[in-house]
Every structure is written in structure tokens, then in C-alpha cells.
């Protein structure tokens, strides 16, 4: 099974780092990248990714408010939030956005492409956000 991934982050360095991590892996197909919540919602509706790597804080967060969130989540089977923050507030924010996990941006280089495949399986099977190993911060 090829995992279809959409990457959303307003930081060019983070975007290019994630693309390098995922590029060339036969088990991962990167569908596209977005630099805002508005663009992310448009691409998710069109591309319907298996996994969305979603920056927790982007400038246009108002675009993600209200009923748009439900529609957005309907188009993605698993949202994995990414952030430089991993405190309680960041975890709550990620959970409220519908994320299944919160990944620390500082550790993204340490996550192998196949880990995204296993995270997708783990998160879609379990339903609730839960603690994940080392580089990943889970809700408890």
C-alpha cells in the first residue's frame, strides 16, 4: 500500500526537509504541499490524502474555523500535527484540530518514511490520540 501524503507548513525549510525525508520512498507518495490553512483545505478536498502533516500554527488560522474543520477532516483519514511546541497547550490545539498525533519539528529528520506508514496504520486503527514513541508527542 502506498501512503498518500499532503504536507502543510508555512516554513520553506520545514517543507523542503519533509519533502527530502519522504522523497523516493516507494511506500510514500507526496501529493503536494501547502503553505496556508486555506490552501491545505483546498488541496485536501481535491487530493484526499491518507495522511496530512499539518503545521500547528500558520498565519491564516481563521480559515480553519467552524464547519470548515469538519469538511476538511472528512477529506483526510489521518492528520498528524507538526510543531516546534509540544507543551499542554500545543497538544490541546492539535487535538482540537482533529490531529491524531503531534510531531516535534525538531525531530522530523529522525522519523523514517516507513514510520509515517506505521503511524497512519496505528492512528487510523485506534481512533483516539495517544502517546507515541520518542520523537512524537501524544495526548494522554
Helices and strands as residue ranges (DSSP letters): E 3-8, H 12-22, E 28-34, H 37-47, E 51-55, G 61-64, H 68-74, E 78-83, H 88-96, E 101-104, G 105-110, H 113-126, E 136-137
